[in-house]
Amino acid sequence: MAKAIYDVQVPNIGEVERALGDLHDKAPRAMKNAVNQTATRAKNMMVRQARLRYAVNSAGRRHLNALKIRNRATTQNPTAEIFISSRRNAAVDLIDEFDEVTFAILKHNNACGLASRPTVLEAWKDALAGDPVSAFGGVLVTNAVIDKETAEEINKLFFEVIIAPDYDVDALEILGQKKNRIILVRKEAKLPKKQFRSLLNGVLVQERDLDVETPADLKQVTEKAPTATEIEDMLFANKIVKNSKSNAIVLAKNKQLLASGVGQTSRVDALKQAIEKAKSFEFDLNGAVMASDAFFPFPDCVEIADKEGVKAVIQPGGSVKDELTFQYCNEHGVAMVVTGIRHFKH
């Protein structure tokens, strides 16, 4: 059994104090003050480190209610553990949006590949096809059991973390061949409904974004109605954009992430980033849908997407200039729905 996060050893401050005390007794008078200052700094540093590790331990212990380590021990570097925990949280939050068999690949807490398919192997292959370059060194997560055939394909990629509800014995043997991988089993657990963000002089407490839109939540705002397939794809894309760093745009088709633009200061830049990436992997955007995590203040994004072949758009709505965007859609045969919910992840 791998060592859990909370097995990290806290420095023995008493031993360090005794060693520095001995040094103080043996030091010349002129150096005693310097030794005292060094001892104080060392003690303060170790207390801070112990507190940090305790914080990591507490978070890790709670988090492991939902995740169970099946393979290698995680790092004993507290800062790295916080980083790893952040990526695991992002992966779990994303995969929890989907009921169908789905595989996702995340890099820096954003999905770079994701697909829903009848089998886990198909989902893996199409998720990887979304961005095989960014997938290198990423976090893999699925809501399906990993079988041997899928494990053999996954094993061809260098990755750091994989999360699944379970693994076939043969699959676990294959994935465990490389010792630096972290293999996690997702356990059923009730996750907290609140989130905490540190501020300059305090902590922000907010409700987690648990809204998941359904067809009944969509309001058609254009003359052209989306098809049943487009509605499925729009809801699919909306789940991804909800879990992407704003400003975010997602392009999807046939329940596959074609590309996304995330973390941009301009929504137009996010769209251009997504289009460029989709083209770089030779995806055909004709018939694709676009999802935006916030409203369009101008029709420019819809116009750019339309010229690339996107004919269905999902967005929250709520801009004072919504009518300009709706008007463009009506004039160019684009279907649009609004949800009334602005996800806007930061």
N, C-alpha and C positions, 0 to 999 in steps of 0.2 A: 504494500500500500504506500502510495507516495505521501510525502510529508505535506501537510496542509499549511496554509498561510500562517495560521496562528501558532505554529511550532517555532517561529523565529525566536532566537535567544536574545534577551535583553542584557546589555552590558552589566557586568558586576561592578557597580560604582564603588562599593566598599573596598575591593581589592585595589582599584586604582588609587583611591584615597590613601591607603596604607603605603603603597609604593611611593607616592609623591611625598608622604610624610617622612619616610626613610630618607628620601633625597633631600628634604628640607633640613633634617638633622645633620646630615653629613656635609651640606653645602657651606661654603665660606659665608661670613656674615653679609658681605656685599651682595651675595647672590640670593639670599633668603627671600627678599621681597619679590624678586623675579620668579622664584619657585612658587611662592604663594599665589601670585597672579596666574601663573600657568595652571596651578591646581584648580583655581576657581573657574578658569575658562574651560578646562577639561571636564570638570564636574557639570557645569552648565550645559556643555555640548552633549554630554551623555544623558543628562536628564531630558533634554529636548529630543534626542534620538529615541530614548525609551518611550516618551509620550507619543512620538510619531508612530513607532512600532505598535504601541497599544492601540492607537487609532486604526492602523491597518489591520491589526488582529481582530478588533471588534467588527469592523466592516467585513473582513474576510469570513469571520464566523457566521455572520448573518447571511452573507452572500452564498456560503456553502450550503445553506438550507435549500437553495435552488440548484446548486451545482456541486457535483461530486467528482473529485479528481480520481481518474482511473489509471493514470500513467505516471509521468515524470513529476518529480518535486518541482514546485514553482520556485522562482528566485527568492533569495533571502534579502534582496535589496528593497527596502520599504518604498522608495520612490518608484522603482520599477513595478512593484506590486500594485501601487495605486494606478499606474498606467494600464497594467494588464486588466485590473478590475473594471476600469472605465471601458475598455474595449469589450469585455464580456457583457457588461450591462447593455451597451449599444447593440450587440449581436442578439441578445435575448429579447430586448424590447422590439427589435425589428421582426424576428421570426415569430413572435407571439401574435403578430398581426394576421398571420395566414393560417387557414384551415386546411387547404390542399397541401399535398406533398410539395415542399419548397426547399430550395437550397440557396443560401446567400453567402457571398464573400464580401467581407468588409475590410476597408483600409482607412486608418485614422478615423474610425467611428462612422464612416459613410459607406454605403453599399457600392461596390464597383461591379458586382455581378449578382444577378438574382433571377431565378426562374421557378415557376410552378408547373409541374408535370405529373403524369400518371405514376411514374416510378422515380425513386431517389437517384438512380443512375442518370436518367434523362435530365432530371432537374440539375444535377451536378454539371453535366456536360454543357448545358445551355447557360447556366450561371457563369461558368468559366469562359465561355465564348464571348460574354459581354465585355470582358476586359482582361484577357490572359496576361497582360503586362502588369497591371496593378495588383493582380491576384497574388503575385510573388510576395511571400512574407506576410500574407494577410491572416485574418481570422475567419474560419469557416463555421457555419452554423446551419443546422437543418432540423426539421421537426419530424424526421423519419429515421427509422433504424438503419444504420450503415451495414450493408452486406459486403461479402467478400469482393464481388465484382466492382462495386463502387469504390471500396477501399483501394483496390489495385489501381484504379484511375486517379484517385486522390493522391496516392503515394508518389505519383510522378511529379507533383508540385511541391516546392518548398513552402511550408506554412508554419506558423508559430502555435496557433491554438485551433482546436476543433471542438465543437459542442454538438451533441446529439442526444436524443432520448435513450439510445442504447446502441450497442455494437454487437454483431455476430462475433463469435469467438475467433473465427478465421480473420475477420476484418480487424479485430483488435490486435492480433499478432502482426498483421501487415503494417498497420499504422504505428505500432510500437517499436518498429525496427530502428527508428531514429530517435536517439535518447533526448534530444533537445525539444521535442514536441510536447505540448501540453494537451492531453486528451481528457475531455470533461464529459460527464454524463449529466444531462439535465434531469433534475428531480422535480416532482410535482410539489409546489409550494405556493402559498399566498404571498405575493410580493407587496411591498409597501405602496400606498397610494399617494404618498407625499415625496417630494424631492427637496433637497437642501443644496443651496449654492452659497459659497462663502463670498462675502463682500469686504470692502476695505475696512469697515468697522463693525461687521456683524454678519448675520446669516439670513438668507432669503429662504422662506419656506413656501412652497407652492404645490398645488395638486399636479400629479402626473397627467400627461395628456393621454387619456384612455378612450377618447372618442374614435370610433371606427365607423366610417360612413357606409351606408347600405344604399341599394337602388332607391329606396323610399326617401332617402335624405337628399337626393339630387333634384335640383330645380332647373328645368330646361328654360334657357333664356334666349334661345335663337329659334328662327323659323324651322331650320333643319333639325330633326331629332336624331340623336345618336342611335346606331344599331345596337342590338343586344351584345354583339362581340365588342363593340367600342365601349359600352358601359362596363363590361367585365374588365377590359384593359384599363379604363380610366380609374376604376376602384383599385385595381392592382397597382397602378402607378401612384395613386394618391397615398397608399400605405407606405410606399418607399419614400416619397417626397416628405411625408410627415416625419420620417426618421432621418432626414438629411439636414445638414447644417444650412441654415438660411444665409443668403438668398439661394433658393434651390429650384431647379427645373428638372423634371424627369421625362424622358422619352421612352415609351414602351410599346410593344406589339406582341400579340399572341402570348401574353403573360410571361414576357421576357423583358428584362431591363436592357434596353439598347444602349443607353448612355444617360448620364446625369451631369449637371453643372451645379456645384455646391460651394457654399461659403463665399459667394461673390458679393461685392458691394453694389453691383448693378444686376437687376434681373435679366436685362438684355445680355450682359456678359455671361451669366449663368447659362442662358439658352445657347449662345454661340459656342460656349465650351462643350455643351452636350452635343450639339450638331457636329462639331469638329471631331469629337471622339467617336461618335457613331459612324461617321464616314471613314475614319481611320481604320475601323475594323470591318468596313465594307457592308454595313447594314443599310438596307433599303428603308428609308423613312416614309415612303408612300404607304398610307394606311396606318401609320403610327398615331399614338395619342400623346398629348402633352399634359403634364400635371404641374401646377405651381403651388408652392406652400403659402403664398399670399396673393392678394389681388393684383391685377394689372392696372397701374395708374394711367397707362396709355395703351393704344392698340398695337404698339410697335412689336412686342413679342409675338402676338398672334399673327401679325403680318409676316414676320420672319419665318415662323414655323409653317405657316400656310404655303409659302413659296418652296418649302422643302418637302411638302407632301403630307403634312399633318392635317387631318380633317376633323379631329375631335379634341376638345380641350376641357379639362376640369380645373376649377379654381374656386377659392372661397367667395369671391365677389366682395363688394363693399366699398369700391372706389367711387369718389364723387363723379368720375368720368367713365363709369361702367358702360353707359349707353354708347359711347364712342366705340368701345370694344365690341359690344353686341352688334352695332351697326356694321362694323367691318365684317364680322362673321356672316351676317345676313347677305351682304353684298358679294361674298366670295364662297358661299356654300360650306361654311365651317359650322359644325355642331358644337355647342358649348353648354355646360351645366355648371351651376354654382352650388356650393355646399353650405355656405354660411358659417363655416368653421375655419378659422385661421390657425394653422398649426405653428409655423414660424419658429422652428427649433434653433436655439442658440447655445 
